[in-house]
């Protein structure tokens, strides 16, 4: 079993200014639950109960969310409002939360490397909270990927098909079919122009990584926008046949964009709200 999951949560969330001027974007609520909590619940469901948070300045609300609020609990104890805390209480009881700060925003690869002391020498999951993944009635995306890892013992990235005019927004993969919905990756490109994209299979914010990724990132020079790109490090593994791309079951909402966030909120309200 993979027991740890890394959450890079140090970003600024500039697309949601001014709301994110003093509030972490990961704490934006989809209906009544913060984005980061959806990701943590998905990780815990997959058996990854050790949640490692790579945070930054102004992100203390995330740590506070996964802790007991004695004043609040005292005020609503014995009232009907206490039931609203049931979900987060379960998360706090089942999860173990550790944190390290990313002092500079130097790319996703750098954020992953910053979390190395919390992960150690073992395979681990990665969740980008901007991507809300839901699979009503079935296993979460990370649980699906964890099962694949047990079979293949290599890095795995979640992918979905996107329109070609959107590939410049994503890391894009290409390779050979392993079986239906599973590709052995040979090429990974970070945010390619449409005419240079090797396919329309876009990487979304769910990964399972083998621990050698840390040494690879250390030796990976800055790439696009002068940042250390995880995609470039994964290309090194892919060149040795050690990366799979998985077309997962379920829905994914890009909550890093305002339209995607609104779409997710509407979907959760219609299909989930009041049923937990």
Backbone bond lengths (Angstrom), bond angles and torsions (degrees), N, CA, C in turn:
res aa  C-N    CA-C-N  psi(-1)  N-CA   C-N-CA  omega(-1)  CA-C   N-CA-C  phi
1 X - - - 1.465 - - 1.527 110.44 -
2 X 1.316 116.35 138.34 1.462 121.58 171.65 1.520 107.02 -83.12
3 X 1.328 116.60 123.59 1.460 120.05 -172.41 1.503 115.63 -103.84
4 X 1.370 118.06 -10.10 1.455 120.15 -174.62 1.529 111.13 -123.82
5 X 1.329 114.32 147.56 1.464 120.75 176.80 1.521 108.41 -136.79
6 X 1.321 115.63 134.12 1.463 122.02 -178.33 1.527 109.84 -100.40
7 X 1.321 115.45 134.54 1.469 121.98 179.61 1.528 109.42 -120.40
8 X 1.339 118.62 100.78 1.462 120.01 174.17 1.539 109.22 -74.94
9 X 1.329 116.59 107.92 1.469 120.58 -173.69 1.532 111.14 -128.29
10 X 1.337 116.16 33.07 1.461 119.32 -176.00 1.523 113.40 -98.44
11 X 1.340 118.12 -4.71 1.463 120.71 -174.75 1.520 113.66 -66.42
12 X 1.317 114.90 162.73 1.466 120.95 -173.99 1.529 113.90 -84.34
13 X 1.318 118.32 -25.74 1.461 119.83 -178.57 1.514 113.38 66.91
14 X 1.332 116.84 43.59 1.467 120.63 -173.02 1.532 113.14 -64.85
15 X 1.341 117.14 -24.68 1.472 118.39 -179.05 1.525 111.82 -70.95
16 X 1.340 116.75 -9.81 1.463 119.65 179.15 1.527 111.99 -113.50
17 X 1.323 117.08 17.27 1.459 118.77 172.11 1.518 110.10 -64.76
18 X 1.341 118.59 145.27 1.461 126.93 7.02 1.537 115.22 -87.50
19 X 1.349 118.09 -0.91 1.471 119.62 -176.84 1.522 111.57 -57.64
20 X 1.345 116.73 -37.48 1.460 120.38 -175.22 1.528 112.93 -89.43
21 X 1.324 117.34 9.61 1.467 119.56 176.07 1.524 111.09 -61.92
22 X 1.331 116.63 -37.76 1.463 120.07 -179.05 1.526 112.21 -128.89
23 X 1.324 116.53 8.27 1.469 120.97 -177.39 1.522 109.17 -131.22
24 X 1.334 119.27 127.72 1.462 120.01 178.05 1.521 111.48 -58.94
25 X 1.331 116.00 136.09 1.470 118.64 -179.95 1.523 111.36 -60.58
26 X 1.349 116.16 -29.36 1.464 120.03 -179.71 1.522 112.66 -68.86
27 X 1.347 116.59 -14.15 1.457 120.67 178.43 1.523 112.19 -95.43
28 X 1.326 117.23 1.23 1.466 118.82 175.39 1.524 108.60 -62.41
29 X 1.329 118.09 130.18 1.465 119.74 -175.06 1.525 112.72 -86.59
30 X 1.328 115.84 131.80 1.462 121.50 165.82 1.521 104.78 -92.01
31 X 1.317 115.89 102.73 1.458 126.28 -167.17 1.534 107.75 64.01
32 X 1.322 119.13 -99.56 1.472 118.88 -175.25 1.528 112.90 -124.51
33 X 1.338 117.17 18.22 1.463 120.27 -178.28 1.532 109.13 -132.09
34 X 1.329 118.19 131.10 1.469 119.78 179.88 1.520 112.26 -64.45
35 X 1.328 114.82 149.23 1.465 120.26 178.97 1.519 112.43 -51.77
36 X 1.333 116.66 -44.70 1.457 119.47 -175.71 1.525 111.39 -64.31
37 X 1.323 117.92 -29.88 1.462 119.63 179.42 1.522 111.24 -68.70
38 X 1.339 117.04 -36.72 1.468 119.13 175.42 1.532 109.88 -58.23
39 X 1.336 116.32 -43.83 1.457 120.07 -179.62 1.506 112.67 -65.74
40 X 1.332 116.95 -41.51 1.466 121.06 179.38 1.528 110.00 -64.51
41 X 1.316 117.49 -41.94 1.460 120.03 177.89 1.525 111.27 -61.42
42 X 1.332 116.69 -38.79 1.463 120.89 178.07 1.529 110.56 -63.98
43 X 1.332 116.33 -41.37 1.467 120.50 179.45 1.524 111.06 -65.36
44 X 1.325 116.97 -45.14 1.460 120.81 -179.24 1.524 110.80 -63.20
45 X 1.335 116.44 -39.68 1.461 119.83 176.89 1.528 111.06 -58.66
46 X 1.343 116.20 -33.46 1.463 121.11 -179.13 1.520 112.57 -83.28
47 X 1.334 117.14 3.34 1.458 120.72 -179.74 1.511 114.16 89.82
48 X 1.322 116.96 3.35 1.472 121.65 -179.07 1.529 108.52 -93.62
49 X 1.320 115.26 76.07 1.460 120.24 -172.95 1.518 113.20 -83.64
50 X 1.321 117.93 -13.02 1.462 121.31 175.55 1.522 107.88 -92.58
51 X 1.320 115.92 105.23 1.464 122.05 -174.13 1.527 109.41 -103.15
52 X 1.330 116.37 115.15 1.459 122.89 -177.38 1.521 108.82 -102.32
53 X 1.323 116.54 118.12 1.455 122.49 -175.32 1.523 110.22 -103.30
54 X 1.338 116.78 121.00 1.460 121.44 173.08 1.520 106.78 -95.16
55 X 1.325 115.72 101.21 1.458 121.56 -171.39 1.535 110.42 -105.38
56 X 1.327 114.77 -175.94 1.461 121.10 178.28 1.509 109.52 -150.65
57 X 1.312 115.27 -172.80 1.460 120.04 179.09 1.523 110.78 -60.54
58 X 1.313 116.29 140.97 1.463 120.92 178.17 1.507 114.36 77.72
59 X 1.335 117.97 15.18 1.463 121.05 -176.12 1.526 112.91 -111.15
60 X 1.316 118.23 16.89 1.463 120.19 -175.08 1.528 112.86 -63.59
61 X 1.323 116.93 -24.06 1.462 119.79 -179.91 1.522 111.38 -61.50
62 X 1.340 117.27 -29.16 1.469 120.00 179.68 1.517 109.92 -67.76
63 X 1.336 116.30 -46.96 1.469 119.77 177.61 1.523 110.80 -61.52
64 X 1.331 116.88 -40.90 1.468 120.35 -179.56 1.524 111.16 -64.60
65 X 1.320 116.58 -33.79 1.466 119.82 -177.73 1.521 111.06 -63.86
66 X 1.338 116.62 -34.90 1.464 119.80 -179.00 1.529 110.87 -97.26
67 X 1.312 114.84 39.10 1.458 122.43 176.74 1.522 107.75 -141.06
68 X 1.316 116.61 164.64 1.460 121.13 179.15 1.530 109.65 -77.53
69 X 1.319 116.32 136.42 1.464 122.02 174.00 1.530 107.54 -104.97
70 X 1.328 115.89 95.48 1.455 119.97 -172.88 1.527 112.31 -62.47
71 X 1.333 115.95 -40.04 1.472 118.85 -178.15 1.520 111.14 -64.47
72 X 1.337 116.36 -46.79 1.459 120.69 179.49 1.526 110.86 -62.77
73 X 1.320 116.74 -46.60 1.463 120.03 -177.46 1.532 110.93 -63.91
74 X 1.328 116.25 -35.54 1.462 119.21 177.64 1.532 111.07 -66.02
75 X 1.331 116.08 -40.28 1.460 120.24 -176.16 1.523 112.44 -67.44
76 X 1.336 117.34 -34.67 1.474 118.81 -174.81 1.531 112.52 -106.31
77 X 1.333 117.35 4.18 1.462 120.60 -179.51 1.520 110.88 -57.21
78 X 1.325 117.03 130.89 1.451 122.26 177.92 1.514 114.75 83.19
79 X 1.329 117.49 -4.02 1.462 120.47 179.31 1.522 110.08 -98.70
80 X 1.326 116.24 170.29 1.467 120.62 178.88 1.533 111.60 -66.11
81 X 1.332 116.71 -22.66 1.459 120.48 -178.82 1.527 112.39 -69.78
82 X 1.307 117.09 -18.50 1.459 120.61 -177.71 1.532 111.39 -62.23
83 X 1.310 116.05 -28.50 1.467 120.04 -178.85 1.524 112.03 -63.16
84 X 1.343 116.53 -25.95 1.464 119.66 -179.34 1.530 112.22 -65.02
85 X 1.325 117.83 -19.97 1.455 121.43 -178.35 1.528 112.74 -91.40
86 X 1.328 117.14 0.07 1.456 120.31 -175.67 1.520 112.89 -57.28
87 X 1.333 117.75 -45.81 1.460 121.40 -176.51 1.512 112.99 -64.55
88 X 1.330 116.99 -46.80 1.462 119.30 -177.64 1.522 110.92 -72.48
89 X 1.339 118.26 -31.66 1.468 119.82 175.66 1.531 110.59 -60.70
90 X 1.324 116.51 -42.21 1.459 119.99 179.57 1.524 110.79 -63.94
91 X 1.331 116.36 -41.14 1.461 120.48 178.54 1.525 110.43 -61.32
92 X 1.328 116.81 -46.11 1.467 121.27 -179.01 1.528 110.76 -62.65
93 X 1.312 116.49 -38.84 1.464 120.01 -178.56 1.525 112.05 -70.71
94 X 1.325 117.35 -35.74 1.463 120.45 -175.79 1.525 112.93 -87.55
95 X 1.325 117.16 -26.31 1.450 120.43 -174.48 1.517 113.74 -98.36
96 X 1.326 115.44 155.57 1.460 123.54 170.30 1.526 106.49 -116.86
97 X 1.334 117.50 127.40 1.459 121.23 -171.77 1.526 110.74 -117.17
98 X 1.318 115.50 122.69 1.455 121.92 176.19 1.520 108.43 -122.62
99 X 1.322 117.20 155.98 1.458 120.77 -173.69 1.516 112.20 -142.08
100 X 1.319 115.36 146.13 1.460 122.71 171.29 1.520 106.66 -141.88
101 X 1.326 116.50 149.67 1.470 119.98 -178.09 1.525 111.58 -96.66
102 X 1.322 115.49 136.81 1.457 122.51 170.20 1.530 106.64 -93.28
103 X 1.318 116.54 111.44 1.460 119.97 -172.11 1.519 112.64 -73.80
104 X 1.337 117.12 -29.77 1.462 121.03 179.22 1.525 109.11 -131.49
105 X 1.325 115.62 147.74 1.456 120.92 178.94 1.530 108.38 -89.59
106 X 1.333 116.84 92.42 1.463 121.77 -174.15 1.519 112.33 -117.10
107 X 1.327 116.90 24.26 1.453 120.42 176.47 1.521 113.17 108.47
108 X 1.349 115.09 162.65 1.458 120.46 -178.22 1.522 111.37 -63.44
109 X 1.324 117.15 -38.51 1.453 119.29 178.09 1.512 111.71 -59.64
110 X 1.324 116.29 -41.92 1.470 120.93 177.99 1.523 110.59 -64.65
111 X 1.334 117.65 -39.11 1.470 120.90 178.01 1.528 110.56 -62.74
112 X 1.340 116.87 -42.36 1.465 120.51 178.01 1.524 109.95 -61.74
113 X 1.317 117.19 -44.58 1.463 121.23 -179.82 1.522 111.37 -64.04
114 X 1.322 117.15 -35.72 1.465 120.97 177.64 1.527 110.65 -60.89
115 X 1.322 116.88 -31.17 1.460 120.50 -178.74 1.514 114.50 -83.03
116 X 1.332 118.47 -0.16 1.466 120.55 -176.86 1.529 113.71 -54.77
117 X 1.342 119.53 -43.15 1.471 118.06 -179.37 1.535 113.80 -60.85
118 X 1.329 116.74 -24.45 1.462 120.39 179.71 1.524 112.49 -85.46
119 X 1.337 116.77 -18.23 1.461 121.72 -174.90 1.521 111.72 -99.95
120 X 1.320 116.88 -47.11 1.458 119.80 -177.55 1.516 111.99 77.69
121 X 1.316 115.73 -157.80 1.457 122.28 -173.59 1.525 110.66 -96.86
122 X 1.339 115.27 68.96 1.458 119.86 179.35 1.525 109.42 -155.07
123 X 1.326 117.40 155.49 1.470 119.42 176.76 1.522 110.29 -65.22
124 X 1.325 116.17 152.51 1.459 119.96 -175.34 1.516 110.77 -152.67
125 X 1.325 115.29 157.42 1.445 121.39 174.63 1.522 110.85 -90.06
126 X 1.310 115.79 161.67 1.465 122.65 173.35 1.521 107.94 -135.70
127 X 1.324 115.77 131.60 1.456 121.44 176.38 1.523 108.93 -123.32
128 X 1.317 116.79 126.37 1.461 122.13 169.79 1.523 106.69 -98.10
129 X 1.320 115.48 112.98 1.466 120.27 -171.35 1.516 113.43 -63.66
130 X 1.347 117.27 -20.00 1.467 120.00 177.35 1.520 111.51 -58.25
131 X 1.316 116.25 -30.94 1.463 121.01 179.90 1.524 109.17 -94.58
132 X 1.315 116.01 110.82 1.460 121.66 176.05 1.520 107.90 -92.03
133 X 1.332 116.57 119.32 1.464 121.98 -178.96 1.519 109.31 -114.49
134 X 1.320 116.31 129.22 1.457 121.96 -178.14 1.529 108.90 -132.05
135 X 1.317 115.46 140.05 1.469 120.69 177.03 1.514 107.77 -141.39
136 X 1.310 114.84 80.26 1.461 120.51 -173.83 1.524 111.32 -61.18
137 X 1.318 115.21 125.56 1.453 120.24 178.49 1.512 114.60 84.73
138 X 1.344 117.37 -1.89 1.458 120.49 -179.71 1.517 110.97 -134.98
139 X 1.309 116.16 -177.93 1.459 121.11 -179.95 1.523 110.36 -70.35
140 X 1.332 115.79 147.57 1.452 120.98 175.36 1.519 110.97 -67.08
141 X 1.330 115.62 166.63 1.458 120.12 -176.50 1.522 111.55 -61.52
142 X 1.332 118.07 -43.73 1.464 120.00 -179.68 1.525 111.55 -63.62
143 X 1.315 117.54 -38.25 1.469 120.27 177.39 1.525 110.53 -63.88
144 X 1.322 117.02 -40.28 1.460 120.67 176.11 1.529 110.90 -60.75
145 X 1.330 116.07 -42.74 1.463 120.90 -177.96 1.528 111.35 -71.42
146 X 1.336 116.57 -35.60 1.467 119.87 178.56 1.529 110.41 -62.62
147 X 1.319 116.46 -38.69 1.466 120.08 177.35 1.525 110.73 -64.05
148 X 1.319 117.06 -38.35 1.462 120.50 176.87 1.523 111.00 -65.96
149 X 1.341 116.13 -38.67 1.458 118.57 179.94 1.531 110.96 -61.99
150 X 1.318 116.40 -39.39 1.456 119.52 178.66 1.524 110.54 -57.91
151 X 1.325 116.46 -31.33 1.460 120.61 -178.36 1.522 112.72 -84.05
152 X 1.348 117.38 -40.65 1.466 120.21 -169.76 1.530 114.48 -108.56
153 X 1.336 118.67 -20.12 1.469 122.13 175.43 1.533 112.71 55.30
154 X 1.328 116.57 45.42 1.462 120.41 176.94 1.521 109.13 -146.63
155 X 1.323 116.58 172.97 1.461 120.11 178.92 1.530 110.45 -65.42
156 X 1.320 115.34 145.29 1.462 121.66 -178.37 1.520 108.47 -134.94
157 X 1.324 116.79 134.94 1.461 121.77 174.78 1.523 108.39 -118.81
158 X 1.323 116.26 141.56 1.459 120.51 175.18 1.522 109.05 -84.36
159 X 1.315 116.61 136.78 1.462 120.84 -178.90 1.519 109.79 -135.63
160 X 1.326 114.41 158.95 1.458 120.69 170.87 1.518 108.68 -146.66
161 X 1.318 115.57 154.07 1.462 119.97 176.99 1.526 109.62 -73.86
162 X 1.321 115.57 135.52 1.460 121.23 177.32 1.524 108.16 -128.45
163 X 1.337 118.37 158.62 1.462 119.96 175.21 1.530 110.66 -58.96
164 X 1.324 117.36 145.19 1.458 120.86 -177.34 1.516 112.66 -59.86
165 X 1.332 117.46 -28.52 1.464 118.09 -179.93 1.530 112.62 -77.98
166 X 1.358 116.77 3.93 1.462 120.72 175.91 1.524 113.42 -114.32
167 X 1.332 117.82 -1.56 1.465 119.58 -174.29 1.528 112.31 -63.33
168 X 1.338 117.01 -24.64 1.475 119.80 -178.46 1.527 112.18 -68.44
169 X 1.326 116.93 -7.36 1.461 121.01 179.43 1.529 112.65 -93.59
170 X 1.330 118.23 -3.99 1.455 121.41 -169.38 1.530 111.90 -132.73
171 X 1.344 115.36 165.76 1.444 120.58 158.23 1.514 107.19 -77.00
172 X 1.337 117.19 137.82 1.462 122.03 -174.18 1.529 108.93 -123.42
173 X 1.339 116.22 139.80 1.466 120.99 -177.71 1.519 110.76 -120.14
174 X 1.332 113.81 158.20 1.460 121.76 171.20 1.517 107.11 -147.26
175 X 1.337 116.08 157.92 1.463 119.44 -179.69 1.511 110.81 175.42
176 X 1.329 114.65 -154.95 1.457 121.13 -178.14 1.521 109.45 -113.60
177 X 1.318 115.59 145.37 1.458 120.61 -177.14 1.524 110.57 -68.39
178 X 1.330 116.20 126.87 1.460 122.54 173.66 1.526 109.30 -87.59
179 X 1.326 114.76 -42.87 1.453 124.53 172.24 1.517 106.08 -170.29
180 X 1.306 118.47 -177.98 1.468 120.93 -176.71 1.522 110.64 -56.92
181 X 1.317 116.38 125.35 1.459 121.76 177.21 1.515 115.13 79.27
182 X 1.335 117.27 4.83 1.461 120.81 -176.45 1.527 109.13 -135.00
183 X 1.339 115.92 125.30 1.462 122.45 -175.97 1.523 110.24 -120.71
184 X 1.317 117.12 132.13 1.458 121.54 171.12 1.526 107.11 -81.89
185 X 1.316 116.80 111.92 1.462 121.55 -169.19 1.530 110.82 -75.52
186 X 1.321 115.45 133.95 1.464 121.61 172.79 1.520 111.40 -116.23
187 X 1.322 116.81 -20.67 1.471 119.82 -176.62 1.522 109.92 -142.66
188 X 1.336 115.73 134.82 1.459 122.34 174.92 1.526 108.34 -134.35
189 X 1.324 116.17 130.35 1.460 121.10 -178.38 1.520 108.48 -130.87
190 X 1.330 116.65 132.70 1.461 121.16 -179.43 1.524 110.56 -87.23
191 X 1.332 116.07 116.09 1.470 124.32 174.57 1.532 113.06 47.76
192 X 1.325 116.50 60.76 1.471 119.17 -178.65 1.529 111.71 -76.97
193 X 1.339 117.87 152.45 1.467 119.77 168.23 1.530 109.10 -60.19
194 X 1.312 115.66 154.51 1.461 119.83 -175.46 1.517 112.06 -55.22
195 X 1.325 117.80 -39.83 1.462 120.05 -176.04 1.526 113.00 -78.42
196 X 1.339 117.80 -4.05 1.462 121.31 178.25 1.528 112.51 -114.45
197 X 1.329 117.33 -0.54 1.462 120.64 -177.69 1.527 110.42 -72.07
198 X 1.341 117.70 131.56 1.472 119.56 -179.39 1.518 113.96 -74.70
199 X 1.342 117.44 -14.74 1.463 121.82 178.10 1.525 107.09 -168.54
200 X 1.330 115.80 -171.46 1.465 120.06 173.18 1.522 110.95 -113.31
201 X 1.356 117.15 21.83 1.461 121.89 176.15 1.529 108.48 -87.15
202 X 1.321 115.83 107.67 1.454 121.88 -174.17 1.522 110.87 -101.17
203 X 1.316 115.78 136.52 1.463 121.72 177.58 1.525 108.96 -76.93
204 X 1.329 116.95 131.13 1.460 121.26 175.25 1.537 108.67 -112.68
205 X 1.310 116.68 176.55 1.451 121.00 -165.74 1.508 117.89 -77.84
206 X 1.327 117.58 50.61 1.461 123.23 173.59 1.526 108.41 -138.31
207 X 1.320 115.82 126.52 1.460 121.30 -178.85 1.524 109.61 -140.00
208 X 1.318 116.23 152.14 1.458 122.75 158.91 1.518 105.92 -122.23
209 X 1.330 115.91 125.68 1.456 121.33 -173.37 1.521 110.75 -121.62
210 X 1.320 115.58 142.84 1.462 120.77 173.63 1.530 108.24 -84.34
211 X 1.334 117.84 152.23 1.473 119.96 -170.27 1.519 115.32 -66.64
212 X 1.346 118.70 -18.24 1.462 119.21 176.76 1.523 112.14 -65.85
213 X 1.332 116.99 -10.22 1.468 120.09 178.74 1.528 110.87 -60.90
214 X 1.336 117.60 -29.27 1.463 119.89 -178.99 1.533 111.25 -63.93
215 X 1.329 117.54 -47.63 1.460 120.21 178.48 1.521 111.22 -65.05
216 X 1.334 116.53 -35.17 1.464 119.64 178.61 1.527 110.03 -65.59
217 X 1.325 117.15 -44.20 1.469 120.06 178.84 1.521 110.55 -61.08
218 X 1.329 116.63 -40.29 1.463 120.34 -179.51 1.528 112.03 -58.30
219 X 1.324 115.92 -33.22 1.464 119.78 -178.18 1.526 112.63 -99.03
220 X 1.330 117.40 7.47 1.469 121.50 179.84 1.523 110.16 -92.83
221 X 1.321 119.19 120.75 1.466 120.52 179.80 1.521 110.94 -71.22
222 X 1.335 117.03 158.37 1.466 119.53 175.96 1.523 110.83 -55.24
223 X 1.319 115.18 141.90 1.453 120.35 -178.65 1.511 111.59 -114.83
224 X 1.331 116.07 -127.17 1.462 121.55 -177.11 1.527 110.71 -55.51
225 X 1.314 116.69 134.78 1.474 124.93 -179.96 1.530 112.74 61.67
226 X 1.332 117.04 19.68 1.449 120.15 179.13 1.516 113.69 72.16
227 X 1.346 117.64 14.51 1.453 122.43 -178.20 1.523 110.83 -103.16
228 X 1.330 115.54 156.16 1.462 121.05 175.85 1.525 107.69 -81.72
229 X 1.305 116.16 108.78 1.453 121.14 -172.64 1.531 111.45 -92.59
230 X 1.313 116.70 129.20 1.458 121.03 174.30 1.524 110.42 -61.34
231 X 1.313 116.95 -34.98 1.469 121.29 179.37 1.523 110.91 -56.88
232 X 1.346 116.91 -41.95 1.469 120.34 -179.53 1.529 110.75 -64.98
233 X 1.332 116.94 -40.10 1.463 120.21 178.53 1.526 110.80 -66.68
234 X 1.315 116.67 -40.53 1.467 120.16 178.72 1.524 111.29 -65.99
235 X 1.340 117.52 -30.23 1.462 120.08 176.77 1.531 110.91 -61.09
236 X 1.329 115.92 -34.57 1.464 119.66 176.82 1.523 110.42 -62.18
237 X 1.326 116.97 -45.07 1.463 120.07 176.49 1.531 110.73 -65.60
238 X 1.326 116.29 -40.73 1.466 120.41 -177.65 1.522 111.55 -63.02
239 X 1.337 117.22 -33.30 1.463 120.34 179.76 1.518 111.66 -64.99
240 X 1.349 116.28 -17.29 1.464 121.77 176.45 1.523 111.40 -104.88
241 X 1.336 117.25 11.56 1.463 121.38 177.41 1.504 114.14 74.29
242 X 1.343 117.67 25.79 1.461 120.76 -172.58 1.532 113.57 -112.68
243 X 1.330 116.96 27.78 1.466 120.83 176.23 1.531 109.02 -136.25
244 X 1.328 115.58 131.32 1.456 121.67 173.80 1.521 109.84 -112.60
245 X 1.322 116.22 144.35 1.459 122.49 173.82 1.518 108.32 -109.84
246 X 1.323 115.36 126.69 1.466 120.99 -172.35 1.519 110.53 -116.71
247 X 1.330 116.24 122.68 1.462 121.84 174.07 1.531 107.69 -86.53
248 X 1.313 114.79 100.65 1.459 122.54 -167.14 1.524 112.42 -77.52
249 X 1.321 114.67 163.76 1.463 121.87 173.10 1.522 109.10 -91.58
250 X 1.319 116.70 131.40 1.454 120.70 179.03 1.514 112.26 127.83
251 X 1.315 115.04 -174.44 1.458 122.81 -179.12 1.517 110.07 -110.59
252 X 1.321 115.77 147.65 1.457 121.65 176.34 1.530 108.79 -128.89
253 X 1.321 114.98 134.04 1.457 121.29 178.22 1.525 109.15 -119.45
254 X 1.321 116.34 131.05 1.459 121.41 178.86 1.523 108.94 -83.31
255 X 1.326 115.28 88.18 1.459 120.10 -177.55 1.524 112.66 -83.06
256 X 1.331 116.85 5.41 1.451 120.03 170.25 1.508 112.42 -80.72
257 X 1.329 116.60 -9.08 1.465 122.05 176.29 1.522 109.04 -115.10
258 X 1.304 116.64 149.84 1.464 120.19 -178.85 1.532 111.48 -62.38
259 X 1.349 119.95 -46.79 1.473 118.29 178.64 1.525 112.71 -59.62
260 X 1.341 117.88 -41.66 1.462 120.70 179.30 1.514 112.17 -65.67
261 X 1.333 116.39 -37.44 1.456 121.07 178.97 1.529 110.52 -65.33
262 X 1.312 116.79 -42.58 1.466 120.52 178.56 1.516 110.29 -65.61
263 X 1.329 117.22 -41.59 1.470 121.22 178.48 1.530 110.62 -61.59
264 X 1.335 116.74 -42.47 1.457 120.52 179.42 1.520 111.33 -64.42
265 X 1.325 116.07 -42.44 1.466 120.60 -179.71 1.522 110.85 -61.34
266 X 1.320 116.01 -44.49 1.457 119.85 179.28 1.526 111.02 -63.64
267 X 1.347 116.59 -42.26 1.464 120.41 -179.21 1.527 111.08 -64.35
268 X 1.324 116.85 -46.72 1.462 120.11 -178.53 1.521 110.56 -64.68
269 X 1.323 116.66 -40.14 1.460 119.45 179.26 1.528 111.39 -62.26
270 X 1.323 115.99 -41.38 1.469 119.94 -176.69 1.521 112.81 -75.20
271 X 1.344 117.40 -32.43 1.468 119.33 -169.44 1.533 114.30 -112.41
272 X 1.325 117.45 -17.47 1.458 118.88 -174.42 1.520 113.81 -126.03
273 X 1.307 118.59 -33.12 1.452 120.96 -169.95 1.523 110.67 -60.73
274 X 1.324 115.27 133.74 1.452 120.70 178.66 1.514 114.74 83.08
275 X 1.359 116.39 0.67 1.466 119.46 -177.92 1.519 112.60 -108.30
276 X 1.336 117.16 -2.64 1.465 120.21 -178.23 1.523 110.14 -93.15
